[in-house]
């Protein structure tokens, strides 16, 4: 599975961004897709994820009440709508896919910078 993220950029505090992650390749094997982020000098953290077969969505602590994950099943794409962004949301956001064969794929990441 190959993943391509897009939608990152520079935004002022309080603003919004919408990230996209498009999957290609053996998409039939996808079990879950998720967003992670990694700020400079920090560990990568879980933001939000979706179980592909059921549509069940789970959010990490940092995403609750501000971020919304959605998907386009036909395009095997997930989105992350991020509202009320704060400087602490500045990070590289990565998309991850887990297959039913226990294989993980990561995208190249998209940088989100939130200015104060």
Legacy VTK file of the C-alpha trace (Angstrom):
# vtk DataFile Version 3.0
C-alpha trace
ASCII
DATASET POLYDATA
POINTS 116 float
0.000 0.000 0.000
1.306 3.448 -0.921
0.124 6.590 0.833
0.295 10.214 -0.262
-0.600 13.027 2.140
-1.456 16.575 1.198
-3.006 19.678 2.669
-0.408 20.867 5.119
0.756 24.443 5.295
1.057 27.568 7.393
-1.969 28.835 9.288
-2.555 31.329 12.064
-3.708 30.233 15.490
-7.444 29.644 15.473
-7.436 28.691 11.813
-8.283 25.451 10.050
-6.681 23.007 7.674
-7.867 19.847 5.947
-5.393 17.066 5.341
-5.860 14.279 2.828
-4.273 10.851 2.556
-4.815 8.809 -0.590
-3.998 5.115 -0.625
-3.084 3.081 -3.678
-1.829 -0.396 -4.397
-3.277 -3.310 -2.445
-6.020 -1.212 -0.890
-8.279 -4.252 -0.555
-6.029 -5.420 2.250
-6.351 -2.286 4.379
-7.587 -2.935 7.895
-7.144 0.511 9.416
-5.975 3.948 8.362
-4.824 6.583 10.776
-3.213 9.956 11.281
-0.163 10.448 13.473
1.898 13.544 14.091
5.421 14.273 15.211
6.577 17.607 16.527
10.288 18.527 16.555
12.051 16.755 19.390
8.989 14.735 20.355
7.744 11.228 19.786
5.231 10.432 17.110
1.721 10.410 18.534
-1.612 9.001 17.446
-4.144 11.591 16.288
-7.094 9.681 14.857
-7.825 6.404 13.122
-10.563 4.473 11.363
-11.255 0.780 11.030
-11.910 0.446 7.334
-14.453 -2.382 7.425
-16.700 -0.897 10.082
-16.044 2.819 9.811
-15.435 2.994 13.521
-13.341 6.062 14.369
-11.127 6.645 17.356
-9.434 9.888 18.381
-6.330 10.602 20.350
-6.406 13.028 23.235
-4.992 15.926 21.214
-7.661 15.613 18.532
-10.809 15.433 20.611
-13.371 18.180 19.981
-11.209 19.938 17.363
-10.288 17.395 14.701
-12.593 15.238 12.589
-11.576 12.215 10.568
-13.631 11.262 7.536
-13.162 9.056 4.510
-14.001 8.508 0.884
-14.401 4.768 0.507
-14.434 4.798 -3.287
-11.134 6.699 -3.422
-9.599 4.930 -0.390
-8.816 8.327 1.027
-9.030 9.693 4.530
-9.242 13.286 5.603
-8.450 15.143 8.773
-10.356 18.370 9.307
-8.471 20.391 11.898
-10.165 23.378 13.498
-9.087 25.836 16.178
-5.452 25.082 15.475
-2.906 26.149 18.053
0.888 26.536 17.884
1.250 23.253 19.779
-0.383 21.517 16.813
2.685 22.340 14.734
4.080 19.030 13.526
4.585 16.791 10.564
1.406 14.798 10.085
1.745 11.253 8.811
-0.772 8.828 7.405
-0.497 5.157 8.278
-2.236 2.103 6.878
-2.280 -1.296 8.524
-3.200 -4.279 6.407
-4.819 -7.544 7.375
-1.441 -9.118 6.704
0.023 -7.121 9.601
1.995 -4.835 7.301
2.308 -1.131 7.997
2.730 1.599 5.418
3.531 5.243 6.102
3.208 8.300 3.946
5.951 10.861 3.518
4.277 13.321 5.868
2.864 16.791 5.443
4.031 19.725 7.539
1.547 21.800 9.485
2.817 25.040 10.994
0.602 27.126 13.241
1.780 30.636 14.015
0.822 32.460 17.183
LINES 1 117
116 0 1 2 3 4 5 6 7 8 9 10 11 12 13 14 15 16 17 18 19 20 21 22 23 24 25 26 27 28 29 30 31 32 33 34 35 36 37 38 39 40 41 42 43 44 45 46 47 48 49 50 51 52 53 54 55 56 57 58 59 60 61 62 63 64 65 66 67 68 69 70 71 72 73 74 75 76 77 78 79 80 81 82 83 84 85 86 87 88 89 90 91 92 93 94 95 96 97 98 99 100 101 102 103 104 105 106 107 108 109 110 111 112 113 114 115
